Amino acid sequence: QRMERGVSLAAEKLFPLYLSGHVIKGFGRGSTQLGCPTANIPTEPYLNRLEEIPTGVYYGLAAVYNLPNDPPGPFMMAMNIGWNPFYKNTQKTIEVHIIREYAESFYGAEIRAVALGYIRPEANFSSLDELKQAIQDDIVYAVEKL
């Protein structure tokens, strides 16, 4: 499925978009099914704000603090805000994929992210492979923009 990237007039007024929190456990699909580990930011502090933020994939920078074996950053990131239609989530999530390898998982660590641009709206996919390819394309787009 060919996707247009980088166009959202509704999102443009949001930047820079700052989000932070302590990393929480998500559904565990990023690393296991998608090959794209994510750090999940709690949505509760942002419930009102999430109503205004268009769902979709964003690019920007993120830093994770107080890790014993990794510098905090900031590093390039791609972030999904939304429902993950392929998985039919019933709650909106904020999932940050930092474009680098980490020595270990960092649940509970403080993460600070700033979205600088919009990649694409959320979409449903006909297969897991199609979703995985879209994620990889999003990461390439984020790197090109940053």
TAWO-V78464 format. One record per backbone hydrogen bond with DSSP energy under -0.5 kcal/mol. NH is the residue of the N-H (numbers start at 0). CO is the residue of the C=O. E is the energy in kcal/mol with one decimal. If there is no record, write none. Layout:
BEGIN
nh=NH co=CO e=E
nh=NH co=CO e=E
END
This chain:
BEGIN
nh=5 co=118 e=-3.5
nh=7 co=5 e=-0.5
nh=11 co=7 e=-1.5
nh=12 co=8 e=-0.7
nh=13 co=10 e=-2.3
nh=14 co=10 e=-0.5
nh=14 co=11 e=-0.9
nh=15 co=114 e=-0.5
nh=16 co=114 e=-2.1
nh=17 co=15 e=-0.6
nh=18 co=112 e=-2.7
nh=20 co=110 e=-1.9
nh=22 co=108 e=-2.8
nh=23 co=39 e=-2.4
nh=31 co=27 e=-0.8
nh=32 co=28 e=-2.0
nh=33 co=28 e=-2.0
nh=35 co=29 e=-3.4
nh=38 co=95 e=-3.2
nh=39 co=23 e=-0.8
nh=39 co=37 e=-0.6
nh=40 co=93 e=-2.3
nh=45 co=42 e=-2.2
nh=46 co=43 e=-1.3
nh=49 co=45 e=-3.2
nh=50 co=46 e=-0.7
nh=50 co=47 e=-0.9
nh=51 co=48 e=-1.4
nh=52 co=48 e=-1.1
nh=53 co=51 e=-0.5
nh=55 co=80 e=-2.6
nh=56 co=119 e=-3.0
nh=57 co=78 e=-3.1
nh=58 co=116 e=-2.3
nh=59 co=76 e=-2.0
nh=60 co=113 e=-2.1
nh=61 co=74 e=-2.4
nh=62 co=111 e=-2.5
nh=63 co=71 e=-1.8
nh=64 co=109 e=-2.7
nh=69 co=66 e=-0.6
nh=73 co=61 e=-0.5
nh=74 co=61 e=-2.9
nh=76 co=59 e=-2.2
nh=77 co=96 e=-2.2
nh=78 co=57 e=-2.5
nh=79 co=94 e=-2.5
nh=80 co=55 e=-2.8
nh=81 co=79 e=-0.5
nh=81 co=92 e=-2.2
nh=86 co=83 e=-1.6
nh=87 co=83 e=-0.7
nh=87 co=84 e=-0.6
nh=88 co=82 e=-1.1
nh=88 co=83 e=-1.0
nh=92 co=81 e=-2.7
nh=93 co=40 e=-0.6
nh=94 co=79 e=-2.7
nh=95 co=38 e=-2.8
nh=96 co=77 e=-3.3
nh=96 co=94 e=-0.5
nh=97 co=95 e=-0.7
nh=98 co=75 e=-3.0
nh=99 co=97 e=-2.2
nh=107 co=22 e=-2.7
nh=108 co=105 e=-1.9
nh=109 co=64 e=-0.6
nh=110 co=20 e=-3.1
nh=111 co=62 e=-2.5
nh=112 co=18 e=-3.4
nh=113 co=60 e=-2.9
nh=114 co=16 e=-2.9
nh=115 co=58 e=-2.9
nh=116 co=58 e=-1.6
nh=118 co=56 e=-3.4
nh=119 co=56 e=-1.3
nh=130 co=126 e=-1.8
nh=131 co=127 e=-2.7
nh=132 co=128 e=-2.2
nh=133 co=129 e=-2.1
nh=134 co=130 e=-2.3
nh=135 co=131 e=-2.1
nh=136 co=132 e=-2.5
nh=137 co=133 e=-2.3
nh=138 co=134 e=-2.2
nh=139 co=135 e=-2.2
nh=140 co=136 e=-2.4
nh=141 co=137 e=-2.6
nh=142 co=138 e=-2.4
nh=143 co=139 e=-2.4
nh=144 co=140 e=-2.1
nh=145 co=141 e=-2.0
END
